[in-house]
Amino acid sequence: MCIVAMVIVAGAKPLLVSIFGEWPGFPSNYPAEDYDPRLTVQASSAVPVIQAAELYYAKHHQYPMEGKELLPHLRSSLKSEDPLHGWTYVHETEGYRLYSKLGWDAGLIYVHTASSSHWVFDPGDGSPEKKIQLKPSYPNQKHFIK
């Protein structure tokens, strides 16, 4: 049964490529680079979550243990089925990470520690992650935070 499922899944990618013209999302061999416009757009969707984490920190003097603790710091209009806009929040000893899946394998990661913050492109195929510089922005950011 598992072998049949693997064959079906393995056959799905060529079928989707033939239907859509390319594999949806970012492939693992995507040439991520500093100030990449596609990655910057994706990173912009994390801005409200980052701001909520900073508001939480200002109030509690620590970052939340779970992403759901950020919800009170997001505007009610953002509280939907996916209130973190596709980002997964992970608490770390000295800060947190936000992770967004970009396609079949690839992901974008925002790493925030006490001393620094940076973006990382993860190809997801076992090859090394790549630290990149992005300057995401969000129009009218103040409207997305309580």
N, C-alpha and C positions, 0 to 999 in steps of 0.2 A: 504493500500500500504506500509506504513512504517513497519507494523508488518511483512509483507512478506519479506521486505528487511532485517530486523533484523534476521529473521529465516535463510535467505540465508547466511548472514555474520556470524552468530553464527555457522552455519554448515560448513563454510569454513575452520575453524581452524582444526577440526578433519580430513577433507579431505586433507589439505595440510600436516598435520603430517603423514598421511598414505602414501602420495606421496613422501615427502622429508625425512621421518624418524624422523624428529624433527621440531619444529616450527622455521622458519628462524630467525636469529638474537639472541638477548639476552632476555630470559624470565624475567618477573618481579621478580621471585624468584632466579635470578642469584646470586651466592655467591660472590659478589664483595669484593675484599680484596686489601690491599696495594700491589703495584707492580704486579698486575694481568697482565699476558702476553697478553690476548685478549684485555683488556681495554687499555693497553699501546700502542698496535698497533693502535687502534682507536684514541687515544689521539695524536699519532704521526701525523695523518692527519691534526691536527689543528695547527701544528708548523708554516707553512707558513702564516696562518691567524694571529696567535699571533705576528709573526715577523712584518707583515704588520701593525698591530695595533701599535706596538712600533715605527715603522718608522713614522707613521702618527703622533703619540704623539710627537716625537722628532721635527717634522717640525711645528706642530700647537699648541703645549703645551696643548693639550686636546685630548681626544679620540673622534672618529667620532660619529655622531648621528645615522648614518645608515651604514650597512655593505657595501653598494655599494661604499662608500667613501674610502674603503680599496683597491679597484681595481687598482688604479694607482700605488700602492706600491707592487703589486704582479707582478711577471714576466709575460710577454705577453703569454708565453706558458701555463700559468695556467688559463688564461682568457677563460673559456669554458662556456658551459651551466650552470655548477655548479662551479663557480670560488672559492667559499668558501669551497669546498670539503665536502659538506653535513653539514656544520656547519651554524647555525643561529646566527648572531651577534645581541646582545641586549645592547644598551647603558644604563648605570646606572649612578647615580649621581656622584659616586666616581670611576668609571671605566667602566667595561663592563663584559658581560657574553657571552660565546659561548656555544651553545647547539647542540648536535647531537643525533638524534633518533637512538636507537640501535635495535629496533624491534617493536613488537606490542605495548608495553607499555614503556619499559625501555629507559633511555637516559643517556648520559654522559655530564656533564657540567664543563666548565672551568670558574672559577670566578676570576676576576682580579680587585683589588681595589688599592688605593694609598699605602696601608700598607701591602698587602699580595696577594698571588695567590694560588689557590688550585683547586683540582678536586673533583667532587661530582658525585656519582652514584645515579640516580633517578630511583627507581623501576617502577614508573609510575602507580602503583596500589593503591595509597593512603597511603602506608606505608612510614615511614620516609626516607628521603634522607640520604645517607651515604658518609661522607667526606673520601676520600681515597688519598693515595700518589701514584703518578705515575711519572715516569721519561721518558717521551717520547723523542725519538730522531728521526731525519730525516737524512738519508744519504746525504751528500753534501748540507747541509742546505743553504749555501751561494749561491747555484745555483738557489734557488727558490725565491730570493729577488732581486729586482732591485738594 
